[in-house]
Amino acid sequence: MATLAVKKKPSLSFWQIFNMSFGFLGIQFGFALQTGNASRILQTFGADVEHLSWFWLAAPITGMIIQPIIGHYSDRTWTRLGRRRPYFLTGAVLSGLALLFMPNSSMLAALIPPIVVGAGMLMIMDASFNVAMEPFRALVADNLPDSQHNVGFSMQTCLIGVGAVVGSWLPYVFAEWFNVPKTASPGIVPDNLLYSFYIGAIVLIGCILWTVISTKEYPPAEFASFHEEDKVEEKHQSGIAEIFSDLANMPKTMRQLGVVQFFSWFALFSMWVFTTPAVVDHVYHIRAGDTSSITYNNAANWVNVCFGVYNLVSAVYALLLPRIVRKTSRKKTHAFSLVMGGIGLISIYFIQNHYLLLLSMIGIGLAWGSILAMPYAILSSSIPVKKIGVYMGIFNFFITGPQIVNGIFGGPIVKYIFHNQSIYALIMAGVFMFMGAISVLYVQDGKKIQIIDKP
């Protein structure tokens, strides 16, 4: 049988890439509300600081299970909506519902302890984010030629940053600009946080719908015409068995990136779980157990502002990444970014004026912007095109795995080694960022491609 000539995948315009990535703004809007406020909500419902990481475990565990399955089946799905869009639309609806219910967990207090409901909603929310998130990563690799992968993932990172800035700052804006109550009775989530989660649900679903309506996907036959037929004979295996087979045979570059991801995401998990209690204790000097006073809520709202700043920095930095990569390399760019993140995290220990925390967020923002773009840009050039979805999902093991390890051991470390001083968890996170920076220099990134700054 004659082999058909491989067509060149067309480059997309700025607005096509923007529309294709716009749904990520909504996902990150909701994700920012989760990362900035889940510990605060769980503490409001009665969680002790050393147990916070255990409650957060539900999120990465569900992600580890769900993402490879979603990736595997999205590689093989074709519907009237395409193959990736049905998954992130479903994830958007489920995420929106979880955003509505989590801060209202106390409504079921007569039937189930609020802390149980809150932790359950955290699990459902993160599982839903995972259903929506990885198909977006695969969509970039599906629709863009190799020469635009850096631009595509940088665009996603920029929109992620914009969504996260607004989501992070919203509780503060409601409280300080619109005088929405920022305190409530013990065990009850304040109104400024409730309204933020409601708006987050609406924005998330709306942004996903924008991408679903405005973006097309290549039908299977046309998509196949852009790639050479795989030389490896396909094995007839069940879905789960094939996922494990793909896991065992992952490319070398992917294995090496797994080490980098372990250090990076262990650090990020520590930051998300312990920044609020660390700032409350180390910077504001608020006594343990105080979760309903105006001082505590001012501190927690300021953490949201800080998280918004690091996301704003990441959004701007993402636009610069393609040009920085062109001048250096993807590995050197990522290593520099992780070093800056480590400096930012460790510097929090030396700060007593809460305004100076904004300087720490600059370094963290550089790391976050690169973490969301560079590993995926390197990975997408090293995996088989017919397995983009499943390998993007399997790659999530290297994100959820370190979070699970941290979730299991982070709480006991804070309790027994750091004596419940959460600030030392942030110092540990900074050290892990440095280790990630060293390990990325040993990643094989040999595929030389032309980098296009502007689509």
N, C-alpha and C positions, 0 to 999 in steps of 0.2 A: 504494500500500500504506500502511495506517495505521501511524503510528509509535507504538510501545508507550510508555506512561509509564515514566519512569526511576524505579526504586525507590531508596530511601535505604539505603545499606549500613549494617547494624546495628553499633553500637558493641560492642566485646568487653570482657569483664570482665578484672580484673587477672590472674587465674590463666590465662585463655585466652591473653592476651598473653605471660605468663610461659612457659607450655608451648610456645607457638609459637617462642619465642626461646631456649629452654633448650639446644638443640643448639649454639648459638653458644658456650656455655660450654666445651663439649668441643673445638670447633674452636680456640678461643683458648688452651686449655690446651696443645694441641699446638703452636700457633703461637708461644707464649711459650717453649717449650723450644727451638724452632728459632731464634728471634731472639736468645735469650740465650746459646745454646751452639754455634751453627753455626760461628762464627769460631773459637771455642775448639777445637772438634773438628777443623776443617780445619788449624789451626796444630799440633795434636797429630799430625796425619798429615803435617806437613812444609810447610805453606803459609807463604810469607813475607807480612809485613803488607801490603806494597804490592800483593800479588796477591789479597788477600781479596775486594775488591770485584768482581774478575773472576769468581771462583768464584760469588759471589752473583748474577751476571748471569743464570744459568740460571733463577732463580726468577721475576723479573718478565717475562722473555721468554716463558716458558710461560704465565704469567697473561695476558699481552697477547693471545696467540693463543687461549687456551681460553675465557676468560670471555665474550666476545661470542658465540662459537659456542654455548656452554651457554645463555646468555640467550636467543638467537634460537630455539633449538629447544625450550627449556622454555616459551616463549610459545605454542608450537604442539603441545605434548605433552599427552595425557590418557591415563592408565593407571588401574589399580585403586588405585594409591597417590596419584593426583593428577598434577599436572604439575611441581611444584617438588620434591617429596619424593624421587622416584627419583634425581634428580641429587645432592642432598646426601647421600643414603644411599650411593651409589656412591663419592662423594668421601671419605666417612668411612672406608670399608673400605680404600681405596687409601692414605689418609693414615696409617692405623694400621699398615699394612705398612711404609711408609717409615720411620715412627718406630722400628719394631723393627730395621730393617736399617742405618740410617745410622750409629749409634755402633758397630756391629759390622763396619764396612767392613774392618777389619784382618784379619778371618778369611779374606778372599780375597786376601791379600797375595801368596800364591804364584802367583796367576794374573793379578791386575790390581793396579796400585799403589793403595793405600788412598785416596790423595787423589782419584783418578779416581772410585772407587766412592762416596766421600763426597760429592763434587760432584754425581754422578749421582743419589744419593738425595736431596740437597737439591732438585734439579730436580723429581724425582718427587713429593716431599713438598709442595712449593709448588704444583705443578700440581694435586695432589689437593685441597689446601686451597681452591684457586680453584674447582674443580668444586663443592665443598660450600658456599662462602661466598656467592657472588652470588645463587643461588636463595633464600637466606635473606633477603637484602635485598628481593628481589622479592616474597617471601611476605608481608612486612609491608605493602607497598603493595597487594597483592592483597586481603588480608583485612581491612584497617582502613580506615575512612573518613578523609578528609583531616584531619578534626579530631583524629584520634588518631595521625597520623604522627609527631609529635614524641615522643609517649609511647612509641610502638612502637620507634622507633630509639633512644630513651634507655634503654628496657628492654634492648634488645640490647647497648648499650654497657655497661650495668651488669653484665650477665652475662658479657660479654667481659672486663671488669675482674676479676671474681671468678675466672674460669677462668685468666686470665693471672697473677694473684697466686699461686695455688696452683702453677701450672706453673713460674713463675719461682723460687719459694722451695723447691721440692721437692729439688733437688740439695743445697742448703744444709742443709735439715732432715735428709736422710738422713746427711750427713756429720757434722753437729754434734750432733744429737739421738740418732741411732741408731748412731753410730760405724761407718757403712758406709765403707769405704776411699775416700778422696778423691784418692789418688795412684795411679799405676800406672807400669809400665815405659814408657820412651820409645816413642811410636808407638801406645800402647794407651789407650783411653778409660777413666777410673776407674769403679769399680762404682757410686758414688753417682749418676753421670750415666746409666749404663746402666739402672739400676732406675727412674730418673725417666722415661726414654723408654718403658720397658715399661708403666708405669702410665699414661703419657700416651696410649698407643695404646688401652688399655682404656677410659679415661674418655671419649675422643673418640667412640669407636663407641657407647658406652652412652648418652651425652647425645643423639647424633643419633637413636638408636632411640627415646628418650623423646619427642622431637618428632614423629617419624614416626607413632608409635602414638597420641599424645594430641591431635594437631591434624588438623583436616579442612581441605580446600580446596573452594572453590566450584566446582561443575561448570560447564562452559563456558556453558550456557544461563543458569544463575542468575547467573554472573559478568557476562554481557553485559547482564542486566536492570538492573544497577547503573549503567550508563554509557550516555551517548548514543552513537548510531551515528556512527562517524567520517564526516565529510563528504568527506574526501579519498578519491578513487578508488584502490583497491588496485592496485598494479602487479604483474604476474605475473613474478617474478624468481626465480632460484635463490637458495638460502640465503645463500651467500657474497656474491653480487651485491647482495642486499637489505641485508645488513649494511653494505656499503660505501655504499649509497644512504642508509641511515639515518644513517651517520656524516657524510656530506656535508650532510645536512639536519637536523642536531641543533638543538634549541632554543637561542636566544641565551643564556639563563641557564646552560645546560650548558657552552657555550663559555667563558663568563666564569668559571664554577667551575673549568674546566680550568686556568686560570692559577693560581688559589688552590691547587689540588691539586698543581700542579708544584712550587711552593715548599715546600709542607708535606711532600710525600713525598720530595723530594730531601733535606730535613733529616732525616726519619725514617730513611731508608736509611743516611745517614752515621752516625747514632746507633747503629743496630743493628750495623753492620759494624765501627765503630771504637771503641766504648765500652770493650770489654774490653782491647784493646791500649793505649788511651789511659790507662785507670785503672792498668793494670799498670805502664806506664812513668812516667806523670806523678805519680801519687799513691803507688804502692808502690815505685817506683824499682827495678824488677826488670830485669836485663839482657836484651837482645834474644835470642831463641832459647830462653830457659828456659821450657819448657812442662810439665816433669814434677816440678818441686820443689813442696814443700808450700806455700811462700810464693806461688808462681804460682797454685796451685789455690785457696788462700784468697782471693786477689784475684779470680779468676774467679767463685768462689762468691759473693763480695760483690757483684759486678756483677749476679748473678741476684737477690740480695736487693733491690738498687736498682731493678731492672726490676719486681720485684713491688710495690714501693712506688708507683712511678708508675702502675701498673695499678690498685692499690687506690684511689689518689686519683681516677683516672678513673672507677672504678665508683661512688664516692660522688658525684662531680661530675655524672655522667650523670643521677642521680635529681633533681638540682637544675635541670638544664638547661631543662625545660619552664617552670618558674616564672621563671627568669631571662629567658627569651625573652619571656614575657608582659609583663615589666616593661620590657624594652628592645626588641630585635629579634634575629632569627637572625643577621644580619650583624654587629651590634655584639658579640653574645655570642661569635661565632667569632673576631672580630678580637682581643678581649680575651684569649681563651684562647691564641691563637697568640703574642701578645706575651709572655705568661707562660711559654710554652714556650721562646721565644727567650732570655729571661732565665735560665731554668733551665739551658739548654745552655751558654751562655757562662760562667755562674758556676762551672762545673766547673774552668775554667782557674785560678781563684783558690783552689782547695781543696787542702790537703795532708793533712788528717785525713779518713780514709775515711768516718767517721760523718757528716760534714757533707755528703757526697754525697746523703744522704737529703733534705736541704733542696732541692737542685737538682731532685730527682725530683718535688717538689710541682708546680713550674711545668710540667715536662714532662707530668705526669699531667693537668693541666688542658687542655693542648693536645691530648693523645691522646684524652681523653674527648670533646672537641668535634669533632675530626677524624673520629671514628667515627660521629658523629650528625648534626651540623649540615649538612654538604654534602648528605647523602642526604635529609634532611628538606626542604631547599630544592629539590633536584632532583626529588623525587617529586611535587611540586606543579606541575611545569613540563613533564612529558613525557606523551605520549599513553598512555592506559591499555592499549591493545592492544600496546604496545611496551615495557612496563615492563621485562620481562626483558632484551631486547636492549639497551635504553638503559642499564640498570644494568651490563650487561656491557661496553658501549662506554665507559661512564664509567670503567671500570677502566684504559682507555688512559692516563687522566690520573693514575693511580696507578703503573702499571708504567713508563710513559714516563720520568718523572723518575728512577726507580730505575735504568733502563737507562743513561740519560745519566750518572748518578753512578757506575754500575758500570764504565763505560768510562773515564771521566776521573778518578774519585775516587782510584784507586790511583796513577796518575802524578802527580796533584796532591800527594798525601801524600808521594810519593818525591822529586819534583824541586823542588817549591815549599816544602813543609813539612819537607823533609829527614827523612822517616820519623818525624816527631813527630805522632802521631795526634790529640793534643789539639787541634791547630789545625783538624782536620776537624770537631770538635764546635763550635768557634767559628764556622766557616763555616755549619754547620747552624743555629746560632742566628740568624745574619744572614738566612738564607733564611726562617726562621719570621717574622721581622719583615716581610719583603717579602710574605709570604702574608697577614699581618694588614692591610697597606695595600691589597692587591689585592681582598680580600673586600668592602671598603666600596664597590666599584664594581660589584658583582654586582646584577643586576636580580632582585629578590625581591618582586614586586608583588602576588602572590596573597595576599589577606587571608583568613585562615581562623580559626575559633574554636579556641583551644588548650584542650584538656581536660587538666587536671593528673592527675586520677584516673579510670581507666576504670570 
